[in-house]
Amino acid sequence: MNVWPECSSTLILLIVDIDYLVTVH
């Protein structure tokens, strides 16, 4: 049960990272 939140946060971080890169470029 502890693995899900971490996976979710990692996914969110990835999406935010991509969003940031797309905005910068």
N, C-alpha and C positions, 0 to 999 in steps of 0.2 A: 504493500500500500504506500510505502515511502518512495517508491521509484517513480510513480506517476507524476507527482508535483515537480520533481526535478526534470523529468523529461519535458513537461509542459513549459517550465521556465526556460529551458534550453531552446525549445521551439520558438518561444516568444522572443528570446534574445536574437535568434537567427533572423526572424522576420524583421525585427527592429533594425538589425544590422543591414540587411538588404535594403530596407526602406531608406535608411540613411544614405547608403551608397547610391541608390537611384536618385535621391534628392540632390546629392552633391554633384553627381554627373548629369 
